[in-house]
Amino acid sequence: MNTVLAAEDVVKSFGAFTALHGVSFSLERGKTLGVVGESGSGKSTLGRIVMRLLSPDSGRVWLGGEDLLALGRSQLRAARRRIQLVPQDPRNALNPTMTVRQNLYFQLRAQNVPRKTWASTVERLLDQVSLPPDYLHAFPHELSGGQAQRVAISRAIANNPDVLVCDEAVSALDKSVQAQVLNTFADLQASTGVAMFFISHDLAVVEHISDDVLVLNRGRTVESGATRDVLADPQDAYTRDLLTARHLAAPS
Amino acid sequence: MTDTAHRSRKTEVPDGARAGQLPPEVPLVLDATDVSVSFRGTGGRWSTVVDRVGLGFERAQVTVLLGESGSGKTVFARSITGMAPFGARVDGTAIFDDRDLLKISRRSLRTIQGDRIGMVPQDPNSSLDPMRRIGGQIIETLEQHHRVEGRDAAHARMIELLTLVHIHEPERVARCYPHEVSGGMRQRVAIAIAICCEPELIVADEPSSALDASVGVRVVQLLGDLRDRLSTAILFITHDIGIAALIANQPGDRVAVMLSGRIVELGFASQVLHNAHHPYTRALIAAEPSVSVARGHLAVVPDEVRSQRHWSDLIPVEPGHGVARPLDNAEAGVA
């Protein structure tokens, strides 16, 4: 098996509130794990733990076979290059005083990419997310939401990470723009084999993009497995509730 | 189509929804005609955000205004209810009870807004006062509009309203501050305030998009339920086709699709959602993510549709259903 990211029995509390009660999963290369749940279910906390932006109270996290929680400072820096975040709101995540080119250069410098290759790299990156090179001169406020999100994705894939953590990466977008960004994710995955940890409250999106799904409710895994199986025959009342909402709001 | 008819600037479908469905004497709650809204941009040039849009609203009918961010749907809805954003220039008429809401004084508007036209905001956090208990906020609205006499009557009506929006422990919730209840509950409270004066029209601007999917669906169902009970007209703004189908679930309900400030398709919900003619509406429907579409192959709005500047008035394709066609610069009368 080609597992790139895995977690076992992750527990995390904030004061008296337990956000995660022992969650486990594994994600293979080239696959997408959809993490579903409502606000407060712990999905973003889990996303932050697998990037080690937060440390769990107990449990283990492996990134490509390395125990992420045991790494020292410099090893962690190196490990973090292999796991990148695509945020919900790209306008807040891109530096507003820098052009797209400068934003991408900033990332390349942080990743120790040789300076000689920067100019060609940024053009390739934009091409990978279907943006013409003209946009290199644009400032984030000049981009539409979908374009800004694609710039954020190109920044995340700058150094060929193994895993993308997408935290509600398409939720702030209009449906038609969302479709473009979802297509971009699928194309990237097909060409680079990146694995995606895809957090969303939108079951329709997760149904479309994920191979496997993890349904969280109040910090507990209530269901997990292949997306088709879970959604075709949900065992848990909470998953059924989400599915009902999804079907009620389906345009057919 | 005759030349004069072609120049007619009404968006309402000729021989359309109104004429086809109901006898003409059915009064409209609000009749917006030829509404244009523009803003002065940098350099003093006016840019038109809403371009000659007309829509009529009947009692007990849902009209969904469907479009992406920036299409002008919120600006249109605010303008026709007399709440145009600061600095906007609004042309056209919006007739409510024989008065033009675009012309009357602020004082007269205040007797209509919140009283006979209710608003449900997108984000209930910004419409509720964080420093006051929920019950008090509802009572304040009732008293402002002279709907109740005395404290006991006000309290009883407030509890009745909270029950109406399916809040199970109204007495307890009435004593809570907004931050003490969930987002879905806050949105129900906002709806209770919107309906407290039994308005003839409710304007709901993306009332579910700030909420989790299953909570949002219940809020939308609640609005549909209130339409049935109170026979209110509802103008429902959304960018989500699924939500549009959920609220516009009765035969007389309509969907208007807005693109760059124009209505490009208008018809009964079944016509627009199941038999869309306009390429933009079709693309929106096809962009909906689903398992049945291969990854990487979701439909997107074609560039030529998005960049098309001028659209004709609605041309009937079947009774009650009209679609705009693209105009080139010469046809649109632009040099």
Contacts between the chains, C-beta under 8 A, distances in Angstrom:
chain1	res1	chain2	res2	distance
A	38	B	212	4.1
A	38	B	213	7.7
A	38	B	214	6.9
A	38	B	215	7.3
A	39	B	183	7.2
A	39	B	212	5.6
A	145	B	69	7.3
A	174	B	68	4.2
A	174	B	69	5.6
A	174	B	239	4.9
A	175	B	68	7.9
A	175	B	239	6.1
A	175	B	240	6.2
A	175	B	241	6.8
A	175	B	284	6.4
A	175	B	287	5.2
A	175	B	288	6.4
A	176	B	68	6.3
A	176	B	283	6.3
A	176	B	284	5.6
A	176	B	287	4.5
A	176	B	300	6.3
A	176	B	301	4.9
A	177	B	68	7.3
A	178	B	287	7.2
A	178	B	289	7.3
A	179	B	287	3.7
A	179	B	288	7.9
A	179	B	289	6.9
A	179	B	298	3.8
A	179	B	299	6.4
A	179	B	300	5.3
A	180	B	298	7.8
A	180	B	300	4.9
A	182	B	289	6.1
A	182	B	295	7.8
A	182	B	298	5.7
A	183	B	296	5.1
A	183	B	297	7.0
A	183	B	298	5.5
A	183	B	300	7.1
A	186	B	295	3.8
A	186	B	296	3.4
A	186	B	297	7.9
A	187	B	296	5.1
A	189	B	295	7.9
A	190	B	295	8.0
A	190	B	296	6.6
A	201	B	212	5.4
A	201	B	213	5.8
A	202	B	213	6.1
A	202	B	289	8.0
A	203	B	213	6.5
A	204	B	242	7.6
A	204	B	288	6.9
A	204	B	289	4.9
A	204	B	290	6.6
A	205	B	289	5.0
A	207	B	289	7.1
A	207	B	290	6.9
A	207	B	291	5.0
A	208	B	289	3.7
A	208	B	290	5.9
A	208	B	291	6.2
A	208	B	293	6.7
A	208	B	295	6.9
A	208	B	298	7.4
A	209	B	289	7.3
A	209	B	295	6.5
A	227	B	291	7.7
A	228	B	291	7.2
A	231	B	291	7.8
A	241	B	214	5.5
A	242	B	213	6.6
A	242	B	214	5.7
A	244	B	214	7.3
A	244	B	217	7.9
A	245	B	213	4.7
A	245	B	214	3.7
A	245	B	216	7.6
A	245	B	217	4.3
A	246	B	213	6.6
A	248	B	217	5.2
A	248	B	221	7.6
A	248	B	246	5.7
A	249	B	213	7.2
A	249	B	216	7.8
A	249	B	217	5.5
A	249	B	220	7.7
A	249	B	240	7.2
A	249	B	242	3.6
A	249	B	243	5.5
A	249	B	245	7.3
A	249	B	246	5.1
A	250	B	242	5.3
A	250	B	245	7.3
A	250	B	288	7.8
A	251	B	241	4.4
A	251	B	242	5.2
A	251	B	244	7.4
A	251	B	245	4.8
A	251	B	273	5.8
A	251	B	285	6.0
A	251	B	288	6.0
A	252	B	245	7.9
